[in-house]
Amino acid sequence: MDRLNLLKQHQNKLNKRYKQLIEQSYNLRQTDHEQSDVSAFKAIKILNKLNRLKFLAREQSQTVS
């Protein structure tokens, strides 16, 4: 169960960072296209990590049950 809590904490941290990057990308869209693209790319990478963590959390919850 402790491992599942660690996964959830890391997932929450990444989700917060993902939202910040998406907002930054949106805000920079009109003024700095290059920086907007960089922020969007970083957000996509974090989204990929979040999807992998969701899979791991699902695996953990199934083995605990």
C-alpha positions as CSV (number, residue, x, y, z in Angstrom):
1,M,0.0,0.0,0.0
2,D,2.9,2.3,0.7
3,R,4.1,1.9,-2.9
4,L,0.7,2.8,-4.2
5,N,0.7,6.0,-2.1
6,L,4.1,7.0,-3.5
7,L,2.9,6.5,-7.0
8,K,-0.2,8.7,-6.3
9,Q,2.0,11.4,-4.8
10,H,4.3,11.4,-7.8
11,Q,1.3,11.4,-10.1
12,N,-0.1,14.4,-8.4
13,K,3.2,16.3,-8.6
14,L,3.5,15.5,-12.3
15,N,-0.1,16.5,-12.9
16,K,0.5,19.9,-11.3
17,R,3.6,20.4,-13.4
18,Y,1.7,19.3,-16.6
19,K,-1.0,21.9,-15.9
20,Q,1.5,24.6,-15.4
21,L,3.3,23.8,-18.7
22,I,0.0,23.7,-20.6
23,E,-1.0,27.1,-19.2
24,Q,2.4,28.5,-19.9
25,S,2.3,27.2,-23.5
26,Y,-1.2,28.7,-24.0
27,N,-0.1,32.1,-22.6
28,L,3.0,32.3,-24.8
29,R,1.2,31.2,-27.9
30,Q,0.7,34.8,-29.2
31,T,4.0,36.3,-28.1
32,D,6.8,33.6,-28.3
33,H,5.9,30.7,-30.5
34,E,9.2,28.9,-29.9
35,Q,8.9,28.9,-26.1
36,S,5.2,27.9,-26.4
37,D,6.3,24.9,-28.5
38,V,9.0,24.0,-26.0
39,S,6.5,24.2,-23.1
40,A,4.0,22.1,-25.0
41,F,6.6,19.5,-25.8
42,K,7.6,19.2,-22.1
43,A,3.9,18.9,-21.2
44,I,3.5,16.0,-23.6
45,K,6.5,14.2,-22.1
46,I,5.0,14.6,-18.7
47,L,1.7,13.4,-19.9
48,N,3.4,10.2,-21.2
49,K,5.0,9.7,-17.8
50,L,1.5,10.2,-16.2
51,N,0.0,7.5,-18.4
52,R,2.7,5.1,-17.5
53,L,2.2,5.9,-13.8
54,K,-1.6,5.3,-14.2
55,F,-0.8,1.9,-15.6
56,L,1.6,1.1,-12.7
57,A,-1.0,2.3,-10.2
58,R,-3.6,0.1,-11.8
59,E,-1.3,-2.9,-11.7
60,Q,-0.5,-2.2,-8.0
61,S,-4.1,-1.9,-7.0
62,Q,-5.0,-5.2,-8.8
63,T,-2.3,-7.1,-6.9
64,V,-3.3,-5.6,-3.6
65,S,-7.0,-6.5,-4.0
